[in-house]
Amino acid sequence: MTPDFSSVQIFIRPGITDMRKAINGLAVMVQDQMNGNPLSGNLYLFCNRERRIMKALYWDRNGFCLWQKKLEKHKFPWPLTEEDARIINPEQLTMLLKGIDFWHEHTALEYSRVS
């Protein structure tokens, strides 16, 4: 079962998160450290120091959902600083789960003349 995240925002918490935190601890972190609303239905993503465990927290109609993915091999690409973190879209979430590092993708160049 995969919910439809096309109508919500997906927020990344950069850096390290203590994965011993459960729903209540992560919800407080969203509210106090990320200045977000954990009851909004938006998706909030967290990752551990080794970048092998990712947790996703969101509110679904009448309660919180907490998902966890643990990689047995490899690591998640993850921003370490606030400057690198940003709101991502569902396609980027899919890339993140597949291990594609879109934080270091080529940036678009814009020119006004060729010579």
VMD Tcl script that builds the backbone (N, CA, C; Angstrom):
set m [mol new atoms 345]
animate dup $m
set s [atomselect $m all]
$s set {name element resname resid chain x y z} {
  {N N MET 1 A 0.843 -1.178 0.000}
  {CA C MET 1 A 0.000 0.000 0.000}
  {C C MET 1 A 0.884 1.234 0.000}
  {N N THR 2 A 0.749 2.061 -1.014}
  {CA C THR 2 A 1.492 3.305 -1.097}
  {C C THR 2 A 0.507 4.453 -1.201}
  {N N PRO 3 A 0.541 5.376 -0.254}
  {CA C PRO 3 A -0.377 6.520 -0.326}
  {C C PRO 3 A 0.004 7.460 -1.461}
  {N N ASP 4 A -0.919 8.303 -1.827}
  {CA C ASP 4 A -0.702 9.286 -2.885}
  {C C ASP 4 A -0.095 10.542 -2.271}
  {N N PHE 5 A 1.178 10.774 -2.535}
  {CA C PHE 5 A 1.856 11.944 -1.989}
  {C C PHE 5 A 1.890 13.107 -2.978}
  {N N SER 6 A 1.117 13.036 -4.048}
  {CA C SER 6 A 1.153 14.098 -5.048}
  {C C SER 6 A 0.516 15.392 -4.556}
  {N N SER 7 A -0.306 15.332 -3.528}
  {CA C SER 7 A -0.983 16.539 -3.046}
  {C C SER 7 A -0.412 17.053 -1.726}
  {N N VAL 8 A 0.699 16.495 -1.269}
  {CA C VAL 8 A 1.325 16.955 -0.025}
  {C C VAL 8 A 2.768 17.356 -0.298}
  {N N GLN 9 A 3.348 18.085 0.628}
  {CA C GLN 9 A 4.755 18.443 0.520}
  {C C GLN 9 A 5.592 17.393 1.247}
  {N N ILE 10 A 6.807 17.177 0.743}
  {CA C ILE 10 A 7.711 16.193 1.329}
  {C C ILE 10 A 8.939 16.947 1.830}
  {N N PHE 11 A 9.155 16.908 3.132}
  {CA C PHE 11 A 10.237 17.645 3.769}
  {C C PHE 11 A 11.344 16.702 4.213}
  {N N ILE 12 A 12.584 17.129 4.008}
  {CA C ILE 12 A 13.770 16.396 4.428}
  {C C ILE 12 A 14.345 17.076 5.665}
  {N N ARG 13 A 14.641 16.303 6.696}
  {CA C ARG 13 A 15.405 16.847 7.821}
  {C C ARG 13 A 16.862 16.515 7.551}
  {N N PRO 14 A 17.682 17.545 7.317}
  {CA C PRO 14 A 19.078 17.281 6.989}
  {C C PRO 14 A 19.859 16.769 8.193}
  {N N GLY 15 A 20.999 16.184 7.910}
  {CA C GLY 15 A 21.877 15.735 8.973}
  {C C GLY 15 A 21.418 14.440 9.608}
  {N N ILE 16 A 21.801 14.279 10.861}
  {CA C ILE 16 A 21.619 13.021 11.578}
  {C C ILE 16 A 20.395 13.087 12.485}
  {N N THR 17 A 19.619 12.011 12.485}
  {CA C THR 17 A 18.487 11.867 13.398}
  {C C THR 17 A 18.678 10.586 14.187}
  {N N ASP 18 A 18.396 10.649 15.473}
  {CA C ASP 18 A 18.465 9.474 16.344}
  {C C ASP 18 A 17.294 8.554 15.996}
  {N N MET 19 A 17.581 7.395 15.442}
  {CA C MET 19 A 16.530 6.483 14.994}
  {C C MET 19 A 15.856 5.741 16.143}
  {N N ARG 20 A 16.269 5.996 17.385}
  {CA C ARG 20 A 15.520 5.440 18.519}
  {C C ARG 20 A 14.225 6.204 18.734}
  {N N LYS 21 A 14.123 7.385 18.124}
  {CA C LYS 21 A 12.895 8.169 18.242}
  {C C LYS 21 A 11.762 7.471 17.487}
  {N N ALA 22 A 10.608 7.479 18.115}
  {CA C ALA 22 A 9.411 6.904 17.506}
  {C C ALA 22 A 8.496 8.052 17.077}
  {N N ILE 23 A 7.232 7.772 16.927}
  {CA C ILE 23 A 6.276 8.758 16.403}
  {C C ILE 23 A 6.273 10.046 17.215}
  {N N ASN 24 A 6.118 9.955 18.516}
  {CA C ASN 24 A 6.015 11.170 19.332}
  {C C ASN 24 A 7.283 12.011 19.268}
  {N N GLY 25 A 8.451 11.372 19.378}
  {CA C GLY 25 A 9.704 12.113 19.320}
  {C C GLY 25 A 9.926 12.777 17.977}
  {N N LEU 26 A 9.601 12.081 16.898}
  {CA C LEU 26 A 9.767 12.661 15.561}
  {C C LEU 26 A 8.758 13.779 15.318}
  {N N ALA 27 A 7.525 13.624 15.823}
  {CA C ALA 27 A 6.507 14.674 15.660}
  {C C ALA 27 A 6.932 15.950 16.390}
  {N N VAL 28 A 7.503 15.804 17.572}
  {CA C VAL 28 A 8.010 16.974 18.307}
  {C C VAL 28 A 9.167 17.608 17.539}
  {N N MET 29 A 10.027 16.788 16.944}
  {CA C MET 29 A 11.143 17.295 16.153}
  {C C MET 29 A 10.636 18.090 14.947}
  {N N VAL 30 A 9.599 17.587 14.285}
  {CA C VAL 30 A 9.000 18.310 13.152}
  {C C VAL 30 A 8.509 19.672 13.619}
  {N N GLN 31 A 7.815 19.701 14.722}
  {CA C GLN 31 A 7.214 20.941 15.224}
  {C C GLN 31 A 8.261 21.921 15.747}
  {N N ASP 32 A 9.204 21.442 16.559}
  {CA C ASP 32 A 10.135 22.347 17.223}
  {C C ASP 32 A 11.371 22.681 16.394}
  {N N GLN 33 A 11.933 21.713 15.685}
  {CA C GLN 33 A 13.188 21.954 14.969}
  {C C GLN 33 A 12.992 22.278 13.494}
  {N N MET 34 A 11.913 21.738 12.902}
  {CA C MET 34 A 11.682 21.982 11.480}
  {C C MET 34 A 10.616 23.049 11.247}
  {N N ASN 35 A 10.019 23.547 12.318}
  {CA C ASN 35 A 8.946 24.547 12.237}
  {C C ASN 35 A 7.812 24.088 11.326}
  {N N GLY 36 A 7.522 22.795 11.359}
  {CA C GLY 36 A 6.453 22.225 10.546}
  {C C GLY 36 A 5.264 21.837 11.400}
  {N N ASN 37 A 4.211 21.406 10.746}
  {CA C ASN 37 A 3.006 20.943 11.428}
  {C C ASN 37 A 2.878 19.442 11.175}
  {N N PRO 38 A 3.181 18.617 12.169}
  {CA C PRO 38 A 3.126 17.171 11.952}
  {C C PRO 38 A 1.722 16.650 11.671}
  {N N LEU 39 A 0.694 17.457 11.934}
  {CA C LEU 39 A -0.693 17.050 11.697}
  {C C LEU 39 A -1.217 17.491 10.328}
  {N N SER 40 A -0.347 18.064 9.502}
  {CA C SER 40 A -0.773 18.626 8.212}
  {C C SER 40 A -1.015 17.576 7.132}
  {N N GLY 41 A -0.486 16.371 7.317}
  {CA C GLY 41 A -0.557 15.367 6.266}
  {C C GLY 41 A 0.675 15.357 5.391}
  {N N ASN 42 A 1.554 16.351 5.564}
  {CA C ASN 42 A 2.812 16.375 4.822}
  {C C ASN 42 A 3.717 15.245 5.291}
  {N N LEU 43 A 4.644 14.860 4.441}
  {CA C LEU 43 A 5.562 13.761 4.726}
  {C C LEU 43 A 6.892 14.343 5.194}
  {N N TYR 44 A 7.406 13.808 6.298}
  {CA C TYR 44 A 8.675 14.251 6.868}
  {C C TYR 44 A 9.637 13.070 6.886}
  {N N LEU 45 A 10.854 13.283 6.350}
  {CA C LEU 45 A 11.838 12.214 6.215}
  {C C LEU 45 A 13.040 12.463 7.117}
  {N N PHE 46 A 13.547 11.383 7.718}
  {CA C PHE 46 A 14.667 11.429 8.649}
  {C C PHE 46 A 15.637 10.304 8.305}
  {N N CYS 47 A 16.925 10.502 8.606}
  {CA C CYS 47 A 17.930 9.485 8.305}
  {C C CYS 47 A 18.943 9.415 9.444}
  {N N ASN 48 A 19.523 8.224 9.651}
  {CA C ASN 48 A 20.478 8.047 10.739}
  {C C ASN 48 A 21.900 8.412 10.310}
  {N N ARG 49 A 22.827 8.324 11.261}
  {CA C ARG 49 A 24.217 8.712 11.034}
  {C C ARG 49 A 24.860 7.924 9.899}
  {N N GLU 50 A 24.614 6.623 9.850}
  {CA C GLU 50 A 25.227 5.778 8.827}
  {C C GLU 50 A 24.518 5.864 7.484}
  {N N ARG 51 A 23.393 6.553 7.441}
  {CA C ARG 51 A 22.564 6.726 6.240}
  {C C ARG 51 A 22.065 5.395 5.696}
  {N N ARG 52 A 21.797 4.456 6.575}
  {CA C ARG 52 A 21.253 3.157 6.182}
  {C C ARG 52 A 19.797 2.997 6.604}
  {N N ILE 53 A 19.328 3.849 7.503}
  {CA C ILE 53 A 17.938 3.777 7.973}
  {C C ILE 53 A 17.269 5.116 7.697}
  {N N MET 54 A 16.115 5.048 7.054}
  {CA C MET 54 A 15.305 6.239 6.816}
  {C C MET 54 A 13.925 5.995 7.407}
  {N N LYS 55 A 13.388 7.024 8.062}
  {CA C LYS 55 A 12.022 6.969 8.574}
  {C C LYS 55 A 11.202 8.062 7.916}
  {N N ALA 56 A 9.929 7.749 7.678}
  {CA C ALA 56 A 8.982 8.705 7.098}
  {C C ALA 56 A 7.794 8.816 8.037}
  {N N LEU 57 A 7.429 10.033 8.367}
  {CA C LEU 57 A 6.324 10.298 9.286}
  {C C LEU 57 A 5.289 11.173 8.593}
  {N N TYR 58 A 4.022 10.802 8.725}
  {CA C TYR 58 A 2.942 11.656 8.226}
  {C C TYR 58 A 1.652 11.339 8.968}
  {N N TRP 59 A 0.734 12.297 8.946}
  {CA C TRP 59 A -0.581 12.146 9.559}
  {C C TRP 59 A -1.544 11.658 8.489}
  {N N ASP 60 A -2.276 10.591 8.791}
  {CA C ASP 60 A -3.225 10.019 7.840}
  {C C ASP 60 A -4.617 9.967 8.458}
  {N N ARG 61 A -5.399 10.961 8.222}
  {CA C ARG 61 A -6.802 11.092 8.646}
  {C C ARG 61 A -7.030 10.995 10.146}
  {N N ASN 62 A -6.649 9.902 10.776}
  {CA C ASN 62 A -6.987 9.730 12.192}
  {C C ASN 62 A -5.821 9.208 13.028}
  {N N GLY 63 A -4.604 9.312 12.499}
  {CA C GLY 63 A -3.442 8.872 13.259}
  {C C GLY 63 A -2.165 9.006 12.462}
  {N N PHE 64 A -1.055 8.913 13.160}
  {CA C PHE 64 A 0.250 9.007 12.518}
  {C C PHE 64 A 0.624 7.688 11.855}
  {N N CYS 65 A 1.353 7.790 10.759}
  {CA C CYS 65 A 1.980 6.642 10.109}
  {C C CYS 65 A 3.481 6.850 10.184}
  {N N LEU 66 A 4.186 5.795 10.522}
  {CA C LEU 66 A 5.638 5.835 10.577}
  {C C LEU 66 A 6.170 4.661 9.776}
  {N N TRP 67 A 6.908 4.976 8.732}
  {CA C TRP 67 A 7.514 3.947 7.899}
  {C C TRP 67 A 9.008 3.983 8.109}
  {N N GLN 68 A 9.621 2.827 7.994}
  {CA C GLN 68 A 11.069 2.733 8.103}
  {C C GLN 68 A 11.594 1.849 6.989}
  {N N LYS 69 A 12.699 2.282 6.399}
  {CA C LYS 69 A 13.394 1.452 5.423}
  {C C LYS 69 A 14.835 1.329 5.883}
  {N N LYS 70 A 15.318 0.093 5.969}
  {CA C LYS 70 A 16.690 -0.174 6.369}
  {C C LYS 70 A 17.411 -0.848 5.215}
  {N N LEU 71 A 18.514 -0.237 4.798}
  {CA C LEU 71 A 19.313 -0.809 3.725}
  {C C LEU 71 A 20.328 -1.779 4.309}
  {N N GLU 72 A 20.427 -2.938 3.723}
  {CA C GLU 72 A 21.407 -3.921 4.161}
  {C C GLU 72 A 22.764 -3.658 3.510}
  {N N LYS 73 A 22.731 -2.990 2.378}
  {CA C LYS 73 A 23.943 -2.656 1.654}
  {C C LYS 73 A 23.721 -1.265 1.058}
  {N N HIS 74 A 24.745 -0.492 0.906}
  {CA C HIS 74 A 24.687 0.851 0.335}
  {C C HIS 74 A 24.164 1.859 1.357}
  {N N LYS 75 A 24.025 3.103 0.899}
  {CA C LYS 75 A 23.574 4.186 1.771}
  {C C LYS 75 A 22.615 5.091 1.014}
  {N N PHE 76 A 21.770 5.787 1.774}
  {CA C PHE 76 A 20.884 6.777 1.178}
  {C C PHE 76 A 21.686 8.045 0.892}
  {N N PRO 77 A 21.463 8.685 -0.258}
  {CA C PRO 77 A 22.021 10.029 -0.432}
  {C C PRO 77 A 21.259 10.953 0.516}
  {N N TRP 78 A 21.967 11.799 1.242}
  {CA C TRP 78 A 21.268 12.606 2.251}
  {C C TRP 78 A 21.974 13.934 2.436}
  {N N PRO 79 A 21.214 15.036 2.506}
  {CA C PRO 79 A 21.842 16.347 2.734}
  {C C PRO 79 A 22.315 16.464 4.185}
  {N N LEU 80 A 23.464 17.063 4.361}
  {CA C LEU 80 A 24.007 17.208 5.712}
  {C C LEU 80 A 23.730 18.571 6.316}
  {N N THR 81 A 23.483 19.578 5.467}
  {CA C THR 81 A 23.286 20.934 5.975}
  {C C THR 81 A 21.896 21.453 5.595}
  {N N GLU 82 A 21.496 22.465 6.311}
  {CA C GLU 82 A 20.207 23.109 6.063}
  {C C GLU 82 A 20.166 23.716 4.663}
  {N N GLU 83 A 21.318 24.204 4.174}
  {CA C GLU 83 A 21.374 24.818 2.851}
  {C C GLU 83 A 21.103 23.791 1.747}
  {N N ASP 84 A 21.527 22.556 1.972}
  {CA C ASP 84 A 21.320 21.510 0.972}
  {C C ASP 84 A 19.917 20.926 1.004}
  {N N ALA 85 A 19.276 20.985 2.165}
  {CA C ALA 85 A 17.937 20.393 2.301}
  {C C ALA 85 A 16.908 21.246 1.580}
  {N N ARG 86 A 15.877 20.594 1.136}
  {CA C ARG 86 A 14.797 21.315 0.462}
  {C C ARG 86 A 13.550 20.444 0.445}
  {N N ILE 87 A 12.461 21.047 0.032}
  {CA C ILE 87 A 11.237 20.281 -0.166}
  {C C ILE 87 A 11.426 19.492 -1.455}
  {N N ILE 88 A 11.097 18.209 -1.415}
  {CA C ILE 88 A 11.257 17.391 -2.618}
  {C C ILE 88 A 9.883 16.977 -3.143}
  {N N ASN 89 A 9.850 16.532 -4.384}
  {CA C ASN 89 A 8.595 16.096 -4.998}
  {C C ASN 89 A 8.518 14.566 -4.978}
  {N N PRO 90 A 7.373 13.991 -5.318}
  {CA C PRO 90 A 7.244 12.527 -5.301}
  {C C PRO 90 A 8.242 11.794 -6.189}
  {N N GLU 91 A 8.618 12.383 -7.331}
  {CA C GLU 91 A 9.607 11.746 -8.191}
  {C C GLU 91 A 10.969 11.694 -7.505}
  {N N GLN 92 A 11.323 12.765 -6.808}
  {CA C GLN 92 A 12.584 12.785 -6.081}
  {C C GLN 92 A 12.558 11.805 -4.908}
  {N N LEU 93 A 11.404 11.627 -4.291}
  {CA C LEU 93 A 11.276 10.631 -3.231}
  {C C LEU 93 A 11.557 9.236 -3.784}
  {N N THR 94 A 11.025 8.946 -4.952}
  {CA C THR 94 A 11.286 7.665 -5.603}
  {C C THR 94 A 12.771 7.507 -5.888}
  {N N MET 95 A 13.400 8.566 -6.386}
  {CA C MET 95 A 14.837 8.510 -6.658}
  {C C MET 95 A 15.624 8.294 -5.369}
  {N N LEU 96 A 15.224 8.981 -4.307}
  {CA C LEU 96 A 15.889 8.833 -3.013}
  {C C LEU 96 A 15.823 7.396 -2.526}
  {N N LEU 97 A 14.661 6.780 -2.642}
  {CA C LEU 97 A 14.496 5.390 -2.218}
  {C C LEU 97 A 15.313 4.429 -3.090}
  {N N LYS 98 A 15.584 4.830 -4.339}
  {CA C LYS 98 A 16.399 4.008 -5.235}
  {C C LYS 98 A 17.892 4.296 -5.093}
  {N N GLY 99 A 18.236 5.323 -4.306}
  {CA C GLY 99 A 19.640 5.646 -4.084}
  {C C GLY 99 A 20.224 6.648 -5.053}
  {N N ILE 100 A 19.394 7.318 -5.817}
  {CA C ILE 100 A 19.877 8.302 -6.784}
  {C C ILE 100 A 20.085 9.638 -6.074}
  {N N ASP 101 A 21.282 10.184 -6.175}
  {CA C ASP 101 A 21.644 11.422 -5.479}
  {C C ASP 101 A 21.294 12.634 -6.332}
  {N N PHE 102 A 20.072 13.095 -6.236}
  {CA C PHE 102 A 19.638 14.248 -7.035}
  {C C PHE 102 A 20.131 15.567 -6.452}
  {N N TRP 103 A 20.706 15.557 -5.245}
  {CA C TRP 103 A 21.267 16.784 -4.677}
  {C C TRP 103 A 22.483 17.245 -5.471}
  {N N HIS 104 A 23.127 16.323 -6.165}
  {CA C HIS 104 A 24.312 16.675 -6.933}
  {C C HIS 104 A 24.076 16.544 -8.438}
  {N N GLU 105 A 22.840 16.725 -8.857}
  {CA C GLU 105 A 22.537 16.660 -10.283}
  {C C GLU 105 A 23.063 17.906 -10.984}
  {N N HIS 106 A 23.165 17.844 -12.278}
  {CA C HIS 106 A 23.607 18.998 -13.059}
  {C C HIS 106 A 22.589 20.123 -12.918}
  {N N THR 107 A 23.071 21.328 -12.780}
  {CA C THR 107 A 22.173 22.472 -12.686}
  {C C THR 107 A 21.957 23.058 -14.077}
  {N N ALA 108 A 20.810 23.663 -14.266}
  {CA C ALA 108 A 20.480 24.268 -15.558}
  {C C ALA 108 A 21.286 25.545 -15.752}
  {N N LEU 109 A 21.805 25.720 -16.939}
  {CA C LEU 109 A 22.538 26.934 -17.288}
  {C C LEU 109 A 21.674 27.773 -18.215}
  {N N GLU 110 A 21.711 29.071 -17.994}
  {CA C GLU 110 A 20.923 29.966 -18.840}
  {C C GLU 110 A 21.861 31.031 -19.413}
  {N N TYR 111 A 21.848 31.150 -20.726}
  {CA C TYR 111 A 22.659 32.142 -21.424}
  {C C TYR 111 A 21.753 33.039 -22.243}
  {N N SER 112 A 22.214 34.253 -22.482}
  {CA C SER 112 A 21.449 35.154 -23.337}
  {C C SER 112 A 22.058 35.278 -24.731}
  {N N ARG 113 A 23.360 34.881 -24.867}
  {CA C ARG 113 A 24.033 34.955 -26.156}
  {C C ARG 113 A 24.963 33.766 -26.294}
  {N N VAL 114 A 25.276 33.422 -27.553}
  {CA C VAL 114 A 26.200 32.316 -27.804}
  {C C VAL 114 A 27.634 32.796 -28.007}
  {N N SER 115 A 27.836 34.062 -28.222}
  {CA C SER 115 A 29.214 34.554 -28.411}
  {C C SER 115 A 29.429 35.847 -27.691}
}
mol reanalyze $m
mol bondsrecalc $m
mol representation Tube
mol addrep $m
